[in-house]
Amino acid sequence: MNLLGLQILNLSRKKLDGHIPWNISELKSLESLDLSSNDLSGFIPSSISDLNFLSHLNLSFNHLSGRIHLGNQLQTLDDKSIYIGNNGLCGFPLNNCSEDVDEWPKGHEKVENMRKDDSMMLWFYSGLAMGFVAGFVGVCSILYFKDSWRYACFQLVDRVYDKLWVTVAIKANQLKGKLHRNKYEGNAREG
């Protein structure tokens, strides 16, 4: 949903399953959306009506259900073929809703759980970052106050740096020697 300049999104016949993301309205520049012939289920999120530039929509042949939301661009997309193959959908332009069809069909709870999962991941990564910072500050504090550990740490870093530098220098010289030999052998063949 970070692709703010995206204008055309065609994900038809990709065997996608799950739900249409509830925050799809963040793709503000979207003009064409094709999610047909997948295994998407649940409801069509109401935020899809916030896509002001949407002129082509195809949600056919999925497992979508519930009432089709009205609003903004969705009212101009009145072709029934957009929604064909979704037996659980009703509303304009299909007009086959009964009074007992809920605005939020089965699966809405899963989307709410997905929102909670996103929130949980945010907390997880925030905690991970705070733990890293606390550990880093702790190690730096110990090295600052404990002279013998600081000297040992820097000696270790110096030894590793020296080994890496020597290894890179040896490999570079071997490569130069190989290139020089190949060039010399090529000149010898020509002469």
N, C-alpha and C positions, 0 to 999 in steps of 0.2 A: 504493500500500500504506500510505499515511499516513492513510487514512480509517478510523480506529480504531473509530468509532461506527457504521459502516455495517452495516446489518442485512440488507438485500435488495439483491442485485446481479443484474440481468437484462440480459445482453448477447447474447441470442439473436438470430439472423438479422442480425448486423452485419457479416458478411463478414470477421471477424477471422481472421488467420493467425498462424503462429508457435506458441509454446508457452504453456502455462499457467504463470504466474510461479511459480518455485520458492519464493518467500517469501510465498505467498498466505496462509499461516497468521498473518501479521501482522494480518489483518482479523479480530481476535479475536471481535467481536460478530456476525459473519456468520451469519444463520439460513437464508437462501435464496440459492443460487447457480445461475444458469441460463446456461450457455455453449453451448446447443444450436444446431445448424444453422449452424455456422461452418466455417472451414477450419483449425482448430487441429490440430496434429500433435505427435508425441512422446509422452511418457509422462505419466501423472497423477502429479504430485509427491507424495511421501510426506507432505509437510507439510500436505496437505489433510485428513489424518486428525486433525490437531491443532485443527481448528475445532470446539470443544466444543459450540457452540449450533446447528450445522448440522442442520436438519431437512428441508430440501428441496434436492436436487441434481439437475441435469439436464445431462449431458455428451453427449447423444445427437447423432448425425449430424455427427461430426467425423472426423478421421483419426488418432485416438489409438491408441496401441499399447502393448504390454507388459502386465505383470501388475498387476492392481488391488491396491492396498495394503490390508491389513487393519489395523484399529486404531480405537479410540474410536468416533467417530460413524459411520464408514463401515460398520461391522458392522451398524448399525441400518438403514441404507439398503440394503435387500435386494431392491429392485425392479429387474428386468432392463432395464426400459425406460429407466432412467437412462443406460445405456451402449449402447443399440441404435444401429446404424449406424456403429460403430467396429470394423471387421473385425479389427483387430490387437490388440484387448483380450482378456484372459483372466483368469480368477480368479473368486473369489466376487463376485457371485452367478451369473456366467456359467458357471463350472466347465468351461471347454473348454481348459484349459492342457495343453500337452504338456511333457515334461521338458526339451526344448531351448529353451523360451521363457526368455529372460534376464530377470532382475529389472529391468535397465536396457536398454530397447530402443534401436534406432537413433535417433539424435537426442539421446541423453543427452550426447554430446560437445558438441553445440551449446549445450545449457544450461550445461555447464561453461564453454564459451567465453563465454557471456553473463555468467556470474559474473566471469570474468576481465576482460571488457570493462567491467563496473561498477567493478571495482577500478582499471582503467586510467583511467577517467573521474575517479575520486576523486583519483588521483595527478595527473592533468592539471589539475583545478581547484585542487588544493593548490599545484601549481607556478605556476599562473597568479596565485593570490593572493600567493604569496611574491614573484613577479616584480613585481607591482604595488606591494607594500609597499617593496621594494628601490628601485624607480624613484622612488617618491614621496619616500622618505627621501633619496635622492641629490639630487633637485631641491631639496628643502627645505634640505639642507646647503649646496648651492651658493649658494642665495639668502641664506642666513645669513652666509656668509663673504665673498661678493662683493657689496659695497655698490652698485656701479653697476648690476649685473643686478637686484638687489632693487628699486632705485628705478625702473628701467625696467619691471619686471613690475608693480609697484603702480600706476604711471602708466597702463599699458595697461588694467589692471582698472578704474581710475577712469574712463577714457575710455569703455570699453564700458558700464559702469554708467550713466554720464551719458547716453549715447546711448539706452540702453534706457529710462531714466526719462523722457527727453524724448519719445520715441516713444509710450510708454504715456500720458503726460499729454496729448499732442496728440489721440490716438485717443479718450481719455475725454472731452475737451472737445468734439470733433466729435460724439460720440454724445449728449452732453448737449444740444448745440445742435439736433441733429436731433429729439430727444424734445421739446424746448421748442417748436420750430417746429410739430411735429405736433399738440401740445396746443393751441397758439395757433390753428392753422388749424381744429382741431375746434371750439373755442369760437366762432370767427368764423362758422362754418357754422350753429351752433345759434342765434346771436344775430342 
